[in-house]
Amino acid sequence: MLTVFLERPRFVLSRVQLLDLTSGRAAQVFDRTIDNQVSRLRRKIEADPAKPVLIATVWGGGYSLAADVKDLP
C-alpha cells in the first residue's frame, strides 16, 4: 500500500481504487480492508497515528499521501 501512495503523491485514491491497486480484487459493500490497512500503515509511519500528517483522509473521497515524493539519483 505504501508503494501505491508513493507512486501517486497528493492524489486522492478511493477505497475501491486502493483495493484494486493493492490486491486486485473487487470491493464488497461493507469492505473495511483498506481502512484497516491504512490504520496499520499509519501506526508504522506517523509520529502520532491519531493525528495523521502523511496519509490524509479525504472525507467522501478516500485517502491521499500528503507529502511530496522525490526520486533519488
C-alpha positions in Angstrom: 0.0 0.0 0.0 2.9 2.4 0.8 4.2 1.9 -2.8 0.8 2.8 -4.2 0.8 6.0 -2.2 4.4 6.8 -3.1 3.6 6.4 -6.8 0.7 8.8 -6.6 1.6 11.6 -4.1 -1.1 14.1 -3.3 -3.6 12.2 -5.4 -6.9 11.2 -3.7 -7.4 7.4 -4.0 -10.8 5.9 -3.2 -11.1 2.7 -1.2 -12.1 0.9 -4.3 -9.1 2.2 -6.2 -6.8 1.2 -3.3 -8.2 -2.2 -3.0 -7.8 -2.8 -6.8 -4.3 -1.4 -6.8 -3.1 -3.4 -3.7 -4.9 -6.7 -4.1 -6.5 -6.7 -7.5 -9.9 -7.7 -6.2 -13.3 -6.0 -6.2 -14.6 -4.4 -3.1 -17.6 -5.7 -1.2 -20.4 -3.4 0.0 -19.1 -3.1 3.6 -15.4 -4.0 3.0 -13.2 -2.3 5.6 -9.9 -3.9 4.4 -8.5 -0.7 3.2 -9.4 1.2 6.3 -7.6 -1.5 8.4 -4.5 -1.4 6.1 -4.3 2.4 6.3 -4.6 2.3 10.1 -1.7 -0.2 10.3 0.4 1.8 7.9 -0.2 5.0 9.9 0.9 3.2 13.1 4.2 2.4 11.3 5.0 5.8 9.7 3.2 8.5 11.5 4.6 10.3 14.6 1.1 10.4 16.1 -1.3 7.9 14.2 -4.3 9.6 16.0 -3.4 12.8 14.2 -2.0 11.7 10.8 0.0 14.1 8.7 1.4 11.9 6.0 -1.7 9.9 5.0 -4.7 12.2 4.9 -8.3 11.1 5.0 -10.3 12.9 2.4 -13.9 12.7 3.5 -16.1 11.3 0.8 -13.1 10.7 -1.4 -10.6 8.2 0.2 -7.0 8.7 1.2 -4.1 10.7 0.0 -0.3 10.8 0.6 0.0 14.4 1.8 3.7 14.7 1.0 6.0 15.4 -1.9 8.0 12.5 -3.2 11.4 12.7 -4.9 13.3 10.1 -6.8 16.8 9.6 -5.5 19.6 9.8 -8.1 
